[in-house]
Amino acid sequence: MESKEEGWRGFLGLCQQAQDLKELDELFWLFLTPEERDAIRDRFRIVQELLRGEKTQRQMANDLKVSIAKITRGSNFLKILEQNLRGRLESLLK
């Protein structure tokens, strides 16, 4: 029986094989519900704002219409993120 980790890695591998952004978008529409896509969109925007570092968590929560707990969760994950990946994210998302 396939483990959850193997299933996740399989999904990531499938996404990696997408020919272009349109195909990747179609895969996400197939596998993710509208609510899951919204959650990913919110997490992306939270991480982007945290990396910019221009607003307080309360301002971010208000502007993005998310809870402060979601902002704090994103901030905590950024603190433990591998430094090389964090640096790449900072250069890509700022």
PDB file of N, CA, C and O in Angstrom:
ATOM      1  N   MET A   1       0.837  -1.185   0.000  1.00  0.00           N
ATOM      2  CA  MET A   1       0.000   0.000   0.000  1.00  0.00           C
ATOM      3  C   MET A   1       0.883   1.251   0.000  1.00  0.00           C
ATOM      4  O   MET A   1       1.881   1.314   0.718  1.00  0.00           O
ATOM      5  N   GLU A   2       0.514   2.229  -0.799  1.00  0.00           N
ATOM      6  CA  GLU A   2       1.290   3.460  -0.930  1.00  0.00           C
ATOM      7  C   GLU A   2       1.079   4.344   0.288  1.00  0.00           C
ATOM      8  O   GLU A   2      -0.051   4.512   0.749  1.00  0.00           O
ATOM      9  N   SER A   3       2.168   4.912   0.816  1.00  0.00           N
ATOM     10  CA  SER A   3       2.064   5.800   1.966  1.00  0.00           C
ATOM     11  C   SER A   3       1.600   7.186   1.521  1.00  0.00           C
ATOM     12  O   SER A   3       1.617   7.511   0.334  1.00  0.00           O
ATOM     13  N   LYS A   4       1.188   7.993   2.496  1.00  0.00           N
ATOM     14  CA  LYS A   4       0.785   9.367   2.194  1.00  0.00           C
ATOM     15  C   LYS A   4       1.952  10.132   1.580  1.00  0.00           C
ATOM     16  O   LYS A   4       1.767  10.915   0.648  1.00  0.00           O
ATOM     17  N   GLU A   5       3.141   9.906   2.099  1.00  0.00           N
ATOM     18  CA  GLU A   5       4.334  10.596   1.584  1.00  0.00           C
ATOM     19  C   GLU A   5       4.588  10.227   0.122  1.00  0.00           C
ATOM     20  O   GLU A   5       4.917  11.089  -0.692  1.00  0.00           O
ATOM     21  N   GLU A   6       4.433   8.939  -0.205  1.00  0.00           N
ATOM     22  CA  GLU A   6       4.627   8.505  -1.597  1.00  0.00           C
ATOM     23  C   GLU A   6       3.577   9.124  -2.510  1.00  0.00           C
ATOM     24  O   GLU A   6       3.874   9.503  -3.643  1.00  0.00           O
ATOM     25  N   GLY A   7       2.349   9.225  -2.010  1.00  0.00           N
ATOM     26  CA  GLY A   7       1.286   9.851  -2.791  1.00  0.00           C
ATOM     27  C   GLY A   7       1.575  11.322  -3.041  1.00  0.00           C
ATOM     28  O   GLY A   7       1.366  11.832  -4.142  1.00  0.00           O
ATOM     29  N   TRP A   8       2.059  12.000  -1.999  1.00  0.00           N
ATOM     30  CA  TRP A   8       2.408  13.418  -2.146  1.00  0.00           C
ATOM     31  C   TRP A   8       3.553  13.593  -3.129  1.00  0.00           C
ATOM     32  O   TRP A   8       3.515  14.470  -3.992  1.00  0.00           O
ATOM     33  N   ARG A   9       4.577  12.749  -2.993  1.00  0.00           N
ATOM     34  CA  ARG A   9       5.728  12.826  -3.911  1.00  0.00           C
ATOM     35  C   ARG A   9       5.285  12.515  -5.348  1.00  0.00           C
ATOM     36  O   ARG A   9       5.785  13.120  -6.296  1.00  0.00           O
ATOM     37  N   GLY A  10       4.366  11.589  -5.503  1.00  0.00           N
ATOM     38  CA  GLY A  10       3.842  11.281  -6.829  1.00  0.00           C
ATOM     39  C   GLY A  10       3.137  12.479  -7.443  1.00  0.00           C
ATOM     40  O   GLY A  10       3.301  12.774  -8.626  1.00  0.00           O
ATOM     41  N   PHE A  11       2.345  13.168  -6.617  1.00  0.00           N
ATOM     42  CA  PHE A  11       1.658  14.369  -7.089  1.00  0.00           C
ATOM     43  C   PHE A  11       2.661  15.447  -7.490  1.00  0.00           C
ATOM     44  O   PHE A  11       2.509  16.084  -8.533  1.00  0.00           O
ATOM     45  N   LEU A  12       3.689  15.651  -6.658  1.00  0.00           N
ATOM     46  CA  LEU A  12       4.714  16.651  -6.985  1.00  0.00           C
ATOM     47  C   LEU A  12       5.436  16.293  -8.278  1.00  0.00           C
ATOM     48  O   LEU A  12       5.718  17.162  -9.103  1.00  0.00           O
ATOM     49  N   GLY A  13       5.732  15.008  -8.447  1.00  0.00           N
ATOM     50  CA  GLY A  13       6.379  14.565  -9.684  1.00  0.00           C
ATOM     51  C   GLY A  13       5.510  14.817 -10.898  1.00  0.00           C
ATOM     52  O   GLY A  13       6.006  15.221 -11.950  1.00  0.00           O
ATOM     53  N   LEU A  14       4.208  14.578 -10.757  1.00  0.00           N
ATOM     54  CA  LEU A  14       3.276  14.849 -11.847  1.00  0.00           C
ATOM     55  C   LEU A  14       3.275  16.339 -12.193  1.00  0.00           C
ATOM     56  O   LEU A  14       3.294  16.711 -13.366  1.00  0.00           O
ATOM     57  N   CYS A  15       3.252  17.181 -11.169  1.00  0.00           N
ATOM     58  CA  CYS A  15       3.272  18.634 -11.392  1.00  0.00           C
ATOM     59  C   CYS A  15       4.566  19.054 -12.083  1.00  0.00           C
ATOM     60  O   CYS A  15       4.561  19.926 -12.951  1.00  0.00           O
ATOM     61  N   GLN A  16       5.649  18.440 -11.699  1.00  0.00           N
ATOM     62  CA  GLN A  16       6.944  18.767 -12.288  1.00  0.00           C
ATOM     63  C   GLN A  16       6.990  18.423 -13.776  1.00  0.00           C
ATOM     64  O   GLN A  16       7.749  19.029 -14.533  1.00  0.00           O
ATOM     65  N   GLN A  17       6.188  17.464 -14.189  1.00  0.00           N
ATOM     66  CA  GLN A  17       6.168  17.035 -15.586  1.00  0.00           C
ATOM     67  C   GLN A  17       5.269  17.904 -16.469  1.00  0.00           C
ATOM     68  O   GLN A  17       5.227  17.715 -17.685  1.00  0.00           O
ATOM     69  N   ALA A  18       4.558  18.845 -15.871  1.00  0.00           N
ATOM     70  CA  ALA A  18       3.673  19.711 -16.660  1.00  0.00           C
ATOM     71  C   ALA A  18       4.483  20.439 -17.720  1.00  0.00           C
ATOM     72  O   ALA A  18       5.589  20.911 -17.454  1.00  0.00           O
ATOM     73  N   GLN A  19       3.929  20.525 -18.915  1.00  0.00           N
ATOM     74  CA  GLN A  19       4.617  21.136 -20.050  1.00  0.00           C
ATOM     75  C   GLN A  19       4.720  22.650 -19.931  1.00  0.00           C
ATOM     76  O   GLN A  19       5.690  23.253 -20.389  1.00  0.00           O
ATOM     77  N   ASP A  20       3.715  23.257 -19.313  1.00  0.00           N
ATOM     78  CA  ASP A  20       3.693  24.714 -19.201  1.00  0.00           C
ATOM     79  C   ASP A  20       2.732  25.109 -18.086  1.00  0.00           C
ATOM     80  O   ASP A  20       2.106  24.260 -17.451  1.00  0.00           O
ATOM     81  N   LEU A  21       2.630  26.413 -17.863  1.00  0.00           N
ATOM     82  CA  LEU A  21       1.782  26.921 -16.789  1.00  0.00           C
ATOM     83  C   LEU A  21       0.315  26.551 -16.999  1.00  0.00           C
ATOM     84  O   LEU A  21      -0.392  26.268 -16.032  1.00  0.00           O
ATOM     85  N   LYS A  22      -0.146  26.549 -18.239  1.00  0.00           N
ATOM     86  CA  LYS A  22      -1.542  26.193 -18.534  1.00  0.00           C
ATOM     87  C   LYS A  22      -1.824  24.746 -18.101  1.00  0.00           C
ATOM     88  O   LYS A  22      -2.856  24.465 -17.491  1.00  0.00           O
ATOM     89  N   GLU A  23      -0.916  23.851 -18.416  1.00  0.00           N
ATOM     90  CA  GLU A  23      -1.110  22.450 -18.042  1.00  0.00           C
ATOM     91  C   GLU A  23      -1.049  22.284 -16.527  1.00  0.00           C
ATOM     92  O   GLU A  23      -1.823  21.513 -15.959  1.00  0.00           O
ATOM     93  N   LEU A  24      -0.150  22.989 -15.878  1.00  0.00           N
ATOM     94  CA  LEU A  24      -0.054  22.928 -14.421  1.00  0.00           C
ATOM     95  C   LEU A  24      -1.340  23.453 -13.787  1.00  0.00           C
ATOM     96  O   LEU A  24      -1.834  22.880 -12.816  1.00  0.00           O
ATOM     97  N   ASP A  25      -1.876  24.532 -14.329  1.00  0.00           N
ATOM     98  CA  ASP A  25      -3.132  25.088 -13.853  1.00  0.00           C
ATOM     99  C   ASP A  25      -4.256  24.057 -13.981  1.00  0.00           C
ATOM    100  O   ASP A  25      -5.066  23.903 -13.067  1.00  0.00           O
ATOM    101  N   GLU A  26      -4.302  23.357 -15.107  1.00  0.00           N
ATOM    102  CA  GLU A  26      -5.332  22.336 -15.313  1.00  0.00           C
ATOM    103  C   GLU A  26      -5.183  21.186 -14.312  1.00  0.00           C
ATOM    104  O   GLU A  26      -6.181  20.664 -13.816  1.00  0.00           O
ATOM    105  N   LEU A  27      -3.949  20.793 -14.018  1.00  0.00           N
ATOM    106  CA  LEU A  27      -3.732  19.746 -13.018  1.00  0.00           C
ATOM    107  C   LEU A  27      -4.261  20.182 -11.653  1.00  0.00           C
ATOM    108  O   LEU A  27      -4.916  19.412 -10.951  1.00  0.00           O
ATOM    109  N   PHE A  28      -3.967  21.425 -11.291  1.00  0.00           N
ATOM    110  CA  PHE A  28      -4.446  21.916 -10.003  1.00  0.00           C
ATOM    111  C   PHE A  28      -5.967  21.997  -9.969  1.00  0.00           C
ATOM    112  O   PHE A  28      -6.572  21.736  -8.929  1.00  0.00           O
ATOM    113  N   TRP A  29      -6.596  22.355 -11.090  1.00  0.00           N
ATOM    114  CA  TRP A  29      -8.052  22.381 -11.138  1.00  0.00           C
ATOM    115  C   TRP A  29      -8.624  20.973 -11.002  1.00  0.00           C
ATOM    116  O   TRP A  29      -9.712  20.796 -10.454  1.00  0.00           O
ATOM    117  N   LEU A  30      -7.899  19.975 -11.496  1.00  0.00           N
ATOM    118  CA  LEU A  30      -8.342  18.589 -11.379  1.00  0.00           C
ATOM    119  C   LEU A  30      -8.222  18.079  -9.942  1.00  0.00           C
ATOM    120  O   LEU A  30      -9.134  17.427  -9.435  1.00  0.00           O
ATOM    121  N   PHE A  31      -7.107  18.373  -9.295  1.00  0.00           N
ATOM    122  CA  PHE A  31      -6.803  17.772  -7.998  1.00  0.00           C
ATOM    123  C   PHE A  31      -7.234  18.592  -6.786  1.00  0.00           C
ATOM    124  O   PHE A  31      -7.402  18.036  -5.701  1.00  0.00           O
ATOM    125  N   LEU A  32      -7.414  19.895  -6.947  1.00  0.00           N
ATOM    126  CA  LEU A  32      -7.720  20.745  -5.799  1.00  0.00           C
ATOM    127  C   LEU A  32      -9.123  21.323  -5.908  1.00  0.00           C
ATOM    128  O   LEU A  32      -9.572  21.713  -6.986  1.00  0.00           O
ATOM    129  N   THR A  33      -9.801  21.368  -4.771  1.00  0.00           N
ATOM    130  CA  THR A  33     -11.119  22.000  -4.727  1.00  0.00           C
ATOM    131  C   THR A  33     -10.940  23.519  -4.769  1.00  0.00           C
ATOM    132  O   THR A  33      -9.836  24.015  -4.540  1.00  0.00           O
ATOM    133  N   PRO A  34     -12.002  24.253  -5.056  1.00  0.00           N
ATOM    134  CA  PRO A  34     -11.889  25.718  -5.009  1.00  0.00           C
ATOM    135  C   PRO A  34     -11.386  26.220  -3.646  1.00  0.00           C
ATOM    136  O   PRO A  34     -10.610  27.173  -3.583  1.00  0.00           O
ATOM    137  N   GLU A  35     -11.827  25.582  -2.571  1.00  0.00           N
ATOM    138  CA  GLU A  35     -11.398  25.985  -1.229  1.00  0.00           C
ATOM    139  C   GLU A  35      -9.903  25.733  -1.031  1.00  0.00           C
ATOM    140  O   GLU A  35      -9.210  26.544  -0.416  1.00  0.00           O
ATOM    141  N   GLU A  36      -9.410  24.611  -1.551  1.00  0.00           N
ATOM    142  CA  GLU A  36      -7.983  24.315  -1.435  1.00  0.00           C
ATOM    143  C   GLU A  36      -7.141  25.296  -2.254  1.00  0.00           C
ATOM    144  O   GLU A  36      -6.069  25.716  -1.818  1.00  0.00           O
ATOM    145  N   ARG A  37      -7.627  25.654  -3.433  1.00  0.00           N
ATOM    146  CA  ARG A  37      -6.919  26.649  -4.247  1.00  0.00           C
ATOM    147  C   ARG A  37      -6.919  28.003  -3.545  1.00  0.00           C
ATOM    148  O   ARG A  37      -5.916  28.715  -3.576  1.00  0.00           O
ATOM    149  N   ASP A  38      -8.035  28.364  -2.913  1.00  0.00           N
ATOM    150  CA  ASP A  38      -8.102  29.616  -2.156  1.00  0.00           C
ATOM    151  C   ASP A  38      -7.102  29.602  -0.997  1.00  0.00           C
ATOM    152  O   ASP A  38      -6.436  30.604  -0.736  1.00  0.00           O
ATOM    153  N   ALA A  39      -7.000  28.477  -0.312  1.00  0.00           N
ATOM    154  CA  ALA A  39      -6.067  28.365   0.809  1.00  0.00           C
ATOM    155  C   ALA A  39      -4.619  28.522   0.334  1.00  0.00           C
ATOM    156  O   ALA A  39      -3.815  29.174   1.001  1.00  0.00           O
ATOM    157  N   ILE A  40      -4.292  27.936  -0.797  1.00  0.00           N
ATOM    158  CA  ILE A  40      -2.942  28.067  -1.353  1.00  0.00           C
ATOM    159  C   ILE A  40      -2.688  29.512  -1.772  1.00  0.00           C
ATOM    160  O   ILE A  40      -1.610  30.054  -1.525  1.00  0.00           O
ATOM    161  N   ARG A  41      -3.674  30.127  -2.401  1.00  0.00           N
ATOM    162  CA  ARG A  41      -3.549  31.540  -2.790  1.00  0.00           C
ATOM    163  C   ARG A  41      -3.283  32.409  -1.568  1.00  0.00           C
ATOM    164  O   ARG A  41      -2.404  33.270  -1.594  1.00  0.00           O
ATOM    165  N   ASP A  42      -4.049  32.182  -0.491  1.00  0.00           N
ATOM    166  CA  ASP A  42      -3.857  32.958   0.734  1.00  0.00           C
ATOM    167  C   ASP A  42      -2.471  32.728   1.322  1.00  0.00           C
ATOM    168  O   ASP A  42      -1.804  33.678   1.731  1.00  0.00           O
ATOM    169  N   ARG A  43      -2.034  31.469   1.366  1.00  0.00           N
ATOM    170  CA  ARG A  43      -0.715  31.166   1.922  1.00  0.00           C
ATOM    171  C   ARG A  43       0.379  31.837   1.101  1.00  0.00           C
ATOM    172  O   ARG A  43       1.343  32.357   1.663  1.00  0.00           O
ATOM    173  N   PHE A  44       0.241  31.829  -0.225  1.00  0.00           N
ATOM    174  CA  PHE A  44       1.215  32.493  -1.092  1.00  0.00           C
ATOM    175  C   PHE A  44       1.290  33.982  -0.766  1.00  0.00           C
ATOM    176  O   PHE A  44       2.378  34.535  -0.611  1.00  0.00           O
ATOM    177  N   ARG A  45       0.134  34.623  -0.664  1.00  0.00           N
ATOM    178  CA  ARG A  45       0.103  36.056  -0.388  1.00  0.00           C
ATOM    179  C   ARG A  45       0.662  36.372   0.994  1.00  0.00           C
ATOM    180  O   ARG A  45       1.324  37.394   1.176  1.00  0.00           O
ATOM    181  N   ILE A  46       0.403  35.506   1.965  1.00  0.00           N
ATOM    182  CA  ILE A  46       0.938  35.688   3.318  1.00  0.00           C
ATOM    183  C   ILE A  46       2.459  35.615   3.289  1.00  0.00           C
ATOM    184  O   ILE A  46       3.136  36.486   3.834  1.00  0.00           O
ATOM    185  N   VAL A  47       2.994  34.579   2.656  1.00  0.00           N
ATOM    186  CA  VAL A  47       4.446  34.420   2.580  1.00  0.00           C
ATOM    187  C   VAL A  47       5.066  35.610   1.848  1.00  0.00           C
ATOM    188  O   VAL A  47       6.101  36.129   2.266  1.00  0.00           O
ATOM    189  N   GLN A  48       4.445  36.031   0.782  1.00  0.00           N
ATOM    190  CA  GLN A  48       4.938  37.180   0.019  1.00  0.00           C
ATOM    191  C   GLN A  48       5.010  38.427   0.904  1.00  0.00           C
ATOM    192  O   GLN A  48       6.022  39.128   0.907  1.00  0.00           O
ATOM    193  N   GLU A  49       3.955  38.700   1.644  1.00  0.00           N
ATOM    194  CA  GLU A  49       3.935  39.877   2.523  1.00  0.00           C
ATOM    195  C   GLU A  49       4.949  39.747   3.662  1.00  0.00           C
ATOM    196  O   GLU A  49       5.614  40.717   4.023  1.00  0.00           O
ATOM    197  N   LEU A  50       5.060  38.545   4.223  1.00  0.00           N
ATOM    198  CA  LEU A  50       6.032  38.345   5.301  1.00  0.00           C
ATOM    199  C   LEU A  50       7.452  38.591   4.805  1.00  0.00           C
ATOM    200  O   LEU A  50       8.255  39.209   5.503  1.00  0.00           O
ATOM    201  N   LEU A  51       7.761  38.118   3.620  1.00  0.00           N
ATOM    202  CA  LEU A  51       9.104  38.306   3.077  1.00  0.00           C
ATOM    203  C   LEU A  51       9.380  39.776   2.758  1.00  0.00           C
ATOM    204  O   LEU A  51      10.516  40.235   2.880  1.00  0.00           O
ATOM    205  N   ARG A  52       8.369  40.497   2.358  1.00  0.00           N
ATOM    206  CA  ARG A  52       8.550  41.935   2.112  1.00  0.00           C
ATOM    207  C   ARG A  52       8.854  42.678   3.409  1.00  0.00           C
ATOM    208  O   ARG A  52       9.639  43.626   3.427  1.00  0.00           O
ATOM    209  N   GLY A  53       8.219  42.234   4.496  1.00  0.00           N
ATOM    210  CA  GLY A  53       8.477  42.810   5.814  1.00  0.00           C
ATOM    211  C   GLY A  53       8.066  44.259   5.978  1.00  0.00           C
ATOM    212  O   GLY A  53       8.647  44.970   6.799  1.00  0.00           O
ATOM    213  N   GLU A  54       7.089  44.713   5.226  1.00  0.00           N
ATOM    214  CA  GLU A  54       6.690  46.119   5.260  1.00  0.00           C
ATOM    215  C   GLU A  54       5.503  46.391   6.186  1.00  0.00           C
ATOM    216  O   GLU A  54       5.228  47.547   6.508  1.00  0.00           O
ATOM    217  N   LYS A  55       4.803  45.350   6.613  1.00  0.00           N
ATOM    218  CA  LYS A  55       3.583  45.525   7.393  1.00  0.00           C
ATOM    219  C   LYS A  55       3.648  44.696   8.672  1.00  0.00           C
ATOM    220  O   LYS A  55       4.394  43.722   8.771  1.00  0.00           O
ATOM    221  N   THR A  56       2.841  45.114   9.648  1.00  0.00           N
ATOM    222  CA  THR A  56       2.691  44.298  10.838  1.00  0.00           C
ATOM    223  C   THR A  56       1.799  43.103  10.509  1.00  0.00           C
ATOM    224  O   THR A  56       1.112  43.093   9.487  1.00  0.00           O
ATOM    225  N   GLN A  57       1.815  42.113  11.371  1.00  0.00           N
ATOM    226  CA  GLN A  57       0.950  40.954  11.152  1.00  0.00           C
ATOM    227  C   GLN A  57      -0.517  41.366  11.166  1.00  0.00           C
ATOM    228  O   GLN A  57      -1.321  40.837  10.398  1.00  0.00           O
ATOM    229  N   ARG A  58      -0.857  42.289  12.019  1.00  0.00           N
ATOM    230  CA  ARG A  58      -2.245  42.762  12.089  1.00  0.00           C
ATOM    231  C   ARG A  58      -2.644  43.459  10.790  1.00  0.00           C
ATOM    232  O   ARG A  58      -3.757  43.258  10.303  1.00  0.00           O
ATOM    233  N   GLN A  59      -1.758  44.271  10.224  1.00  0.00           N
ATOM    234  CA  GLN A  59      -2.046  44.931   8.946  1.00  0.00           C
ATOM    235  C   GLN A  59      -2.214  43.896   7.829  1.00  0.00           C
ATOM    236  O   GLN A  59      -3.123  43.996   7.006  1.00  0.00           O
ATOM    237  N   MET A  60      -1.315  42.895   7.817  1.00  0.00           N
ATOM    238  CA  MET A  60      -1.418  41.846   6.797  1.00  0.00           C
ATOM    239  C   MET A  60      -2.741  41.117   6.904  1.00  0.00           C
ATOM    240  O   MET A  60      -3.419  40.902   5.899  1.00  0.00           O
ATOM    241  N   ALA A  61      -3.114  40.733   8.118  1.00  0.00           N
ATOM    242  CA  ALA A  61      -4.364  40.003   8.325  1.00  0.00           C
ATOM    243  C   ALA A  61      -5.548  40.828   7.831  1.00  0.00           C
ATOM    244  O   ALA A  61      -6.454  40.301   7.186  1.00  0.00           O
ATOM    245  N   ASN A  62      -5.536  42.113   8.134  1.00  0.00           N
ATOM    246  CA  ASN A  62      -6.625  42.990   7.706  1.00  0.00           C
ATOM    247  C   ASN A  62      -6.640  43.135   6.179  1.00  0.00           C
ATOM    248  O   ASN A  62      -7.694  43.002   5.556  1.00  0.00           O
ATOM    249  N   ASP A  63      -5.485  43.406   5.578  1.00  0.00           N
ATOM    250  CA  ASP A  63      -5.407  43.609   4.126  1.00  0.00           C
ATOM    251  C   ASP A  63      -5.759  42.345   3.337  1.00  0.00           C
ATOM    252  O   ASP A  63      -6.429  42.414   2.307  1.00  0.00           O
ATOM    253  N   LEU A  64      -5.301  41.192   3.831  1.00  0.00           N
ATOM    254  CA  LEU A  64      -5.509  39.933   3.121  1.00  0.00           C
ATOM    255  C   LEU A  64      -6.807  39.228   3.511  1.00  0.00           C
ATOM    256  O   LEU A  64      -7.182  38.223   2.908  1.00  0.00           O
ATOM    257  N   LYS A  65      -7.479  39.757   4.511  1.00  0.00           N
ATOM    258  CA  LYS A  65      -8.737  39.166   5.003  1.00  0.00           C
ATOM    259  C   LYS A  65      -8.527  37.729   5.483  1.00  0.00           C
ATOM    260  O   LYS A  65      -9.291  36.824   5.146  1.00  0.00           O
ATOM    261  N   VAL A  66      -7.463  37.544   6.288  1.00  0.00           N
ATOM    262  CA  VAL A  66      -7.169  36.245   6.899  1.00  0.00           C
ATOM    263  C   VAL A  66      -6.951  36.464   8.391  1.00  0.00           C
ATOM    264  O   VAL A  66      -6.795  37.598   8.844  1.00  0.00           O
ATOM    265  N   SER A  67      -6.942  35.377   9.144  1.00  0.00           N
ATOM    266  CA  SER A  67      -6.742  35.492  10.586  1.00  0.00           C
ATOM    267  C   SER A  67      -5.274  35.754  10.909  1.00  0.00           C
ATOM    268  O   SER A  67      -4.378  35.390  10.147  1.00  0.00           O
ATOM    269  N   ILE A  68      -5.052  36.385  12.042  1.00  0.00           N
ATOM    270  CA  ILE A  68      -3.681  36.608  12.501  1.00  0.00           C
ATOM    271  C   ILE A  68      -2.998  35.267  12.739  1.00  0.00           C
ATOM    272  O   ILE A  68      -1.787  35.148  12.555  1.00  0.00           O
ATOM    273  N   ALA A  69      -3.762  34.256  13.147  1.00  0.00           N
ATOM    274  CA  ALA A  69      -3.186  32.924  13.359  1.00  0.00           C
ATOM    275  C   ALA A  69      -2.561  32.386  12.068  1.00  0.00           C
ATOM    276  O   ALA A  69      -1.512  31.744  12.118  1.00  0.00           O
ATOM    277  N   LYS A  70      -3.181  32.635  10.928  1.00  0.00           N
ATOM    278  CA  LYS A  70      -2.615  32.186   9.646  1.00  0.00           C
ATOM    279  C   LYS A  70      -1.320  32.925   9.344  1.00  0.00           C
ATOM    280  O   LYS A  70      -0.368  32.334   8.834  1.00  0.00           O
ATOM    281  N   ILE A  71      -1.281  34.215   9.656  1.00  0.00           N
ATOM    282  CA  ILE A  71      -0.063  34.992   9.446  1.00  0.00           C
ATOM    283  C   ILE A  71       1.047  34.450  10.346  1.00  0.00           C
ATOM    284  O   ILE A  71       2.176  34.256   9.896  1.00  0.00           O
ATOM    285  N   THR A  72       0.728  34.209  11.603  1.00  0.00           N
ATOM    286  CA  THR A  72       1.708  33.691  12.557  1.00  0.00           C
ATOM    287  C   THR A  72       2.212  32.322  12.131  1.00  0.00           C
ATOM    288  O   THR A  72       3.407  32.044  12.234  1.00  0.00           O
ATOM    289  N   ARG A  73       1.318  31.463  11.653  1.00  0.00           N
ATOM    290  CA  ARG A  73       1.713  30.136  11.185  1.00  0.00           C
ATOM    291  C   ARG A  73       2.698  30.258  10.023  1.00  0.00           C
ATOM    292  O   ARG A  73       3.709  29.556   9.992  1.00  0.00           O
ATOM    293  N   GLY A  74       2.414  31.137   9.078  1.00  0.00           N
ATOM    294  CA  GLY A  74       3.331  31.360   7.968  1.00  0.00           C
ATOM    295  C   GLY A  74       4.672  31.881   8.439  1.00  0.00           C
ATOM    296  O   GLY A  74       5.717  31.458   7.944  1.00  0.00           O
ATOM    297  N   SER A  75       4.648  32.791   9.385  1.00  0.00           N
ATOM    298  CA  SER A  75       5.877  33.350   9.929  1.00  0.00           C
ATOM    299  C   SER A  75       6.714  32.272  10.613  1.00  0.00           C
ATOM    300  O   SER A  75       7.933  32.231  10.452  1.00  0.00           O
ATOM    301  N   ASN A  76       6.062  31.407  11.368  1.00  0.00           N
ATOM    302  CA  ASN A  76       6.777  30.333  12.059  1.00  0.00           C
ATOM    303  C   ASN A  76       7.408  29.359  11.075  1.00  0.00           C
ATOM    304  O   ASN A  76       8.522  28.891  11.308  1.00  0.00           O
ATOM    305  N   PHE A  77       6.725  29.044   9.984  1.00  0.00           N
ATOM    306  CA  PHE A  77       7.302  28.154   8.980  1.00  0.00           C
ATOM    307  C   PHE A  77       8.492  28.799   8.287  1.00  0.00           C
ATOM    308  O   PHE A  77       9.474  28.121   7.984  1.00  0.00           O
ATOM    309  N   LEU A  78       8.416  30.093   8.035  1.00  0.00           N
ATOM    310  CA  LEU A  78       9.552  30.784   7.409  1.00  0.00           C
ATOM    311  C   LEU A  78      10.791  30.744   8.300  1.00  0.00           C
ATOM    312  O   LEU A  78      11.917  30.692   7.804  1.00  0.00           O
ATOM    313  N   LYS A  79      10.580  30.769   9.620  1.00  0.00           N
ATOM    314  CA  LYS A  79      11.704  30.740  10.562  1.00  0.00           C
ATOM    315  C   LYS A  79      12.470  29.429  10.500  1.00  0.00           C
ATOM    316  O   LYS A  79      13.673  29.410  10.761  1.00  0.00           O
ATOM    317  N   ILE A  80      11.797  28.327  10.159  1.00  0.00           N
ATOM    318  CA  ILE A  80      12.468  27.024  10.146  1.00  0.00           C
ATOM    319  C   ILE A  80      12.827  26.557   8.739  1.00  0.00           C
ATOM    320  O   ILE A  80      13.390  25.478   8.555  1.00  0.00           O
ATOM    321  N   LEU A  81      12.495  27.383   7.752  1.00  0.00           N
ATOM    322  CA  LEU A  81      12.770  27.043   6.358  1.00  0.00           C
ATOM    323  C   LEU A  81      14.273  27.021   6.098  1.00  0.00           C
ATOM    324  O   LEU A  81      15.012  27.853   6.623  1.00  0.00           O
ATOM    325  N   GLU A  82      14.712  26.080   5.298  1.00  0.00           N
ATOM    326  CA  GLU A  82      16.123  25.979   4.927  1.00  0.00           C
ATOM    327  C   GLU A  82      16.565  27.299   4.305  1.00  0.00           C
ATOM    328  O   GLU A  82      15.864  27.857   3.460  1.00  0.00           O
ATOM    329  N   GLN A  83      17.716  27.794   4.718  1.00  0.00           N
ATOM    330  CA  GLN A  83      18.169  29.140   4.354  1.00  0.00           C
ATOM    331  C   GLN A  83      18.284  29.366   2.845  1.00  0.00           C
ATOM    332  O   GLN A  83      17.936  30.442   2.360  1.00  0.00           O
ATOM    333  N   ASN A  84      18.763  28.378   2.102  1.00  0.00           N
ATOM    334  CA  ASN A  84      18.887  28.540   0.652  1.00  0.00           C
ATOM    335  C   ASN A  84      17.522  28.744  -0.002  1.00  0.00           C
ATOM    336  O   ASN A  84      17.373  29.590  -0.884  1.00  0.00           O
ATOM    337  N   LEU A  85      16.530  27.972   0.429  1.00  0.00           N
ATOM    338  CA  LEU A  85      15.185  28.120  -0.133  1.00  0.00           C
ATOM    339  C   LEU A  85      14.598  29.458   0.259  1.00  0.00           C
ATOM    340  O   LEU A  85      13.964  30.126  -0.557  1.00  0.00           O
ATOM    341  N   ARG A  86      14.804  29.854   1.500  1.00  0.00           N
ATOM    342  CA  ARG A  86      14.308  31.163   1.928  1.00  0.00           C
ATOM    343  C   ARG A  86      14.914  32.275   1.081  1.00  0.00           C
ATOM    344  O   ARG A  86      14.209  33.197   0.671  1.00  0.00           O
ATOM    345  N   GLY A  87      16.199  32.195   0.820  1.00  0.00           N
ATOM    346  CA  GLY A  87      16.853  33.204  -0.009  1.00  0.00           C
ATOM    347  C   GLY A  87      16.279  33.247  -1.424  1.00  0.00           C
ATOM    348  O   GLY A  87      16.081  34.321  -1.991  1.00  0.00           O
ATOM    349  N   ARG A  88      16.019  32.083  -1.979  1.00  0.00           N
ATOM    350  CA  ARG A  88      15.405  32.036  -3.323  1.00  0.00           C
ATOM    351  C   ARG A  88      14.011  32.640  -3.306  1.00  0.00           C
ATOM    352  O   ARG A  88      13.643  33.396  -4.205  1.00  0.00           O
ATOM    353  N   LEU A  89      13.238  32.304  -2.281  1.00  0.00           N
ATOM    354  CA  LEU A  89      11.891  32.857  -2.164  1.00  0.00           C
ATOM    355  C   LEU A  89      11.953  34.372  -2.029  1.00  0.00           C
ATOM    356  O   LEU A  89      11.168  35.084  -2.655  1.00  0.00           O
ATOM    357  N   GLU A  90      12.873  34.863  -1.226  1.00  0.00           N
ATOM    358  CA  GLU A  90      12.990  36.304  -1.040  1.00  0.00           C
ATOM    359  C   GLU A  90      13.291  36.995  -2.372  1.00  0.00           C
ATOM    360  O   GLU A  90      12.715  38.040  -2.672  1.00  0.00           O
ATOM    361  N   SER A  91      14.182  36.421  -3.162  1.00  0.00           N
ATOM    362  CA  SER A  91      14.512  37.061  -4.435  1.00  0.00           C
ATOM    363  C   SER A  91      13.374  36.929  -5.450  1.00  0.00           C
ATOM    364  O   SER A  91      13.217  37.797  -6.308  1.00  0.00           O
ATOM    365  N   LEU A  92      12.586  35.869  -5.368  1.00  0.00           N
ATOM    366  CA  LEU A  92      11.493  35.666  -6.314  1.00  0.00           C
ATOM    367  C   LEU A  92      10.219  36.417  -5.962  1.00  0.00           C
ATOM    368  O   LEU A  92       9.482  36.847  -6.849  1.00  0.00           O
ATOM    369  N   LEU A  93       9.958  36.575  -4.671  1.00  0.00           N
ATOM    370  CA  LEU A  93       8.653  37.086  -4.236  1.00  0.00           C
ATOM    371  C   LEU A  93       8.657  38.532  -3.752  1.00  0.00           C
ATOM    372  O   LEU A  93       7.582  39.110  -3.590  1.00  0.00           O
ATOM    373  N   LYS A  94       9.797  39.132  -3.519  1.00  0.00           N
ATOM    374  CA  LYS A  94       9.816  40.516  -3.020  1.00  0.00           C
ATOM    375  C   LYS A  94       9.473  41.498  -4.095  1.00  0.00           C
ATOM    376  O   LYS A  94       9.443  42.702  -3.844  1.00  0.00           O
TER     377      LYS A  94
END
